[in-house]
Amino acid sequence: MSKYKPGETSDEVIKKKTDITDSIVRKSILLDAINSSEDIPATLEIRSNSISEGAVHKWCDDELGIISYARNSAHTIHNEKALKNLLDSIANANARLSQENIEENVIDEATLSNTHGDPLVAELRRENEMLRKALAEVYRAYMQIMDNYREDEVVDDAMRNLIKDQAIILGRGRVWRVK
């Protein structure tokens, strides 16, 4: 006989639900405190100066009192209000980080043009910066192509093995050549 009647929930499940809700609220508070990239906790993984919703859901830190949870757990009805606050906090933090990046780019441009009146040095610095950014884009494109190639190679190998297995099953009379 089961311990709980239909419709009853165990204390552990209720505690887990409240822990997730508390963690969502705590993450919102921590994200609201981020004003610059130096304020981002080390345990929160970000990419390209942007905080993603998935990274926030996976974020866990015992010292900060937050746990990780599945995206579906955050999108349940009882977490609706806390999730809305969390999503607003993520958007606000990303806006503050992007504003910081814009200000850094303005400072970089001012540094490039501040070359004590030597236009050749300024032009070389601008060209160097442009080439550095272009190289980063080329490298990203190369890595994406390599990922696609590896993925295609795995799919091709799987299809080849499937055809070989099919050839073995059907026998020599049906399939003439499979490498």
GUPAZA-756913 format. One record per residue (C-alpha): x, y, z. Coordinates in nm, 2 decimals, always signed. Layout:
! GUPAZA-756913
      u      v      w
      X      Y      Z
...
//
This chain:
! GUPAZA-756913
      u      v      w
  +0.00  +0.00  +0.00
  +0.14  +0.34  -0.09
  +0.24  +0.59  +0.17
  +0.05  +0.88  +0.02
  -0.31  +0.91  -0.10
  -0.38  +1.03  -0.46
  -0.33  +1.40  -0.47
  -0.10  +1.42  -0.17
  +0.26  +1.54  -0.22
  +0.56  +1.43  -0.01
  +0.74  +1.68  +0.21
  +1.06  +1.63  +0.01
  +0.88  +1.73  -0.32
  +0.73  +2.04  -0.15
  +1.06  +2.14  -0.01
  +1.23  +2.10  -0.35
  +0.96  +2.32  -0.51
  +1.01  +2.59  -0.25
  +1.39  +2.56  -0.28
  +1.36  +2.62  -0.66
  +1.13  +2.92  -0.61
  +1.36  +3.06  -0.34
  +1.66  +3.01  -0.58
  +1.48  +3.19  -0.86
  +1.41  +3.49  -0.63
  +1.77  +3.49  -0.51
  +1.90  +3.48  -0.86
  +1.69  +3.78  -0.95
  +1.83  +3.98  -0.66
  +2.19  +3.88  -0.76
  +2.13  +3.97  -1.12
  +1.99  +4.31  -1.03
  +2.31  +4.38  -0.84
  +2.52  +4.34  -1.15
  +2.63  +4.68  -1.29
  +2.94  +4.59  -1.47
  +3.13  +4.28  -1.58
  +3.33  +4.28  -1.26
  +3.01  +4.23  -1.06
  +2.93  +3.90  -1.23
  +2.98  +3.61  -0.99
  +3.25  +3.37  -1.10
  +3.01  +3.07  -1.09
  +2.77  +3.23  -1.35
  +2.88  +3.13  -1.70
  +2.84  +3.40  -1.96
  +2.93  +3.42  -2.33
  +3.01  +3.73  -2.53
  +2.91  +3.96  -2.24
  +2.56  +3.84  -2.24
  +2.37  +3.64  -1.97
  +2.14  +3.37  -2.11
  +1.83  +3.23  -1.94
  +1.97  +2.88  -1.97
  +2.29  +2.97  -1.80
  +2.10  +3.13  -1.51
  +1.89  +2.82  -1.47
  +2.20  +2.60  -1.46
  +2.38  +2.84  -1.22
  +2.44  +2.70  -0.88
  +2.65  +2.83  -0.59
  +2.64  +2.71  -0.23
  +2.79  +3.02  -0.10
  +2.53  +3.24  -0.26
  +2.25  +3.00  -0.16
  +2.13  +2.92  -0.51
  +2.07  +2.58  -0.68
  +2.04  +2.47  -1.04
  +1.71  +2.34  -1.18
  +1.56  +2.24  -1.51
  +1.40  +2.51  -1.73
  +1.07  +2.33  -1.71
  +1.08  +2.36  -1.33
  +1.12  +2.74  -1.36
  +0.83  +2.76  -1.61
  +0.57  +2.60  -1.38
  +0.26  +2.78  -1.27
  +0.37  +2.83  -0.90
  +0.69  +3.00  -1.02
  +0.52  +3.23  -1.27
  +0.58  +3.55  -1.07
  +0.93  +3.47  -0.97
  +1.02  +3.37  -1.33
  +0.89  +3.70  -1.46
  +1.11  +3.89  -1.22
  +1.41  +3.67  -1.31
  +1.36  +3.73  -1.68
  +1.33  +4.10  -1.62
  +1.65  +4.09  -1.41
  +1.83  +3.91  -1.69
  +1.72  +4.16  -1.95
  +1.82  +4.45  -1.73
  +2.16  +4.30  -1.65
  +2.22  +4.24  -2.02
  +2.12  +4.60  -2.09
  +2.37  +4.73  -1.83
  +2.65  +4.50  -1.97
  +2.58  +4.61  -2.33
  +2.59  +4.98  -2.22
  +2.93  +4.91  -2.05
  +3.05  +4.76  -2.38
  +2.94  +5.06  -2.58
  +3.12  +5.29  -2.33
  +3.44  +5.07  -2.36
  +3.43  +5.09  -2.74
  +3.40  +5.47  -2.72
  +3.70  +5.48  -2.49
  +3.90  +5.25  -2.72
  +3.82  +5.47  -3.02
  +3.94  +5.77  -2.82
  +4.26  +5.59  -2.73
  +4.32  +5.50  -3.09
  +4.28  +5.86  -3.20
  +4.50  +5.99  -2.92
  +4.84  +5.94  -3.08
  +4.99  +6.28  -3.02
  +4.90  +6.41  -3.36
  +5.06  +6.13  -3.57
  +4.80  +6.03  -3.82
  +5.00  +5.73  -3.95
  +5.01  +5.57  -3.60
  +4.63  +5.63  -3.56
  +4.56  +5.48  -3.90
  +4.78  +5.17  -3.82
  +4.61  +5.13  -3.48
  +4.26  +5.14  -3.65
  +4.38  +4.89  -3.91
  +4.52  +4.66  -3.65
  +4.20  +4.67  -3.45
  +3.99  +4.60  -3.77
  +4.22  +4.31  -3.86
  +4.19  +4.17  -3.51
  +3.81  +4.17  -3.52
  +3.81  +4.02  -3.87
  +4.05  +3.74  -3.76
  +3.81  +3.66  -3.47
  +3.52  +3.64  -3.71
  +3.71  +3.41  -3.95
  +3.81  +3.19  -3.66
  +3.45  +3.16  -3.54
  +3.34  +3.08  -3.89
  +3.62  +2.81  -3.92
  +3.52  +2.65  -3.59
  +3.15  +2.64  -3.70
  +3.25  +2.48  -4.03
  +3.46  +2.22  -3.84
  +3.17  +2.14  -3.61
  +2.94  +2.10  -3.91
  +3.20  +1.88  -4.09
  +3.24  +1.66  -3.79
  +2.87  +1.63  -3.75
  +2.82  +1.54  -4.12
  +3.10  +1.29  -4.09
  +2.93  +1.12  -3.80
  +2.60  +1.11  -3.99
  +2.77  +0.97  -4.30
  +2.93  +0.70  -4.09
  +2.60  +0.61  -3.93
  +2.43  +0.59  -4.27
  +2.71  +0.38  -4.41
  +2.69  +0.14  -4.12
  +2.31  +0.12  -4.16
  +2.34  +0.04  -4.53
  +2.61  -0.23  -4.46
  +2.38  -0.38  -4.20
  +2.09  -0.37  -4.44
  +2.31  -0.54  -4.71
  +2.40  -0.82  -4.47
  +2.03  -0.87  -4.38
  +1.91  -0.86  -4.74
  +2.19  -1.08  -4.87
  +2.42  -1.07  -5.17
  +2.14  -1.10  -5.43
  +1.98  -0.77  -5.34
  +2.27  -0.53  -5.28
  +2.57  -0.55  -5.51
  +2.82  -0.30  -5.37
  +2.86  -0.13  -5.03
  +3.19  +0.00  -4.91
//
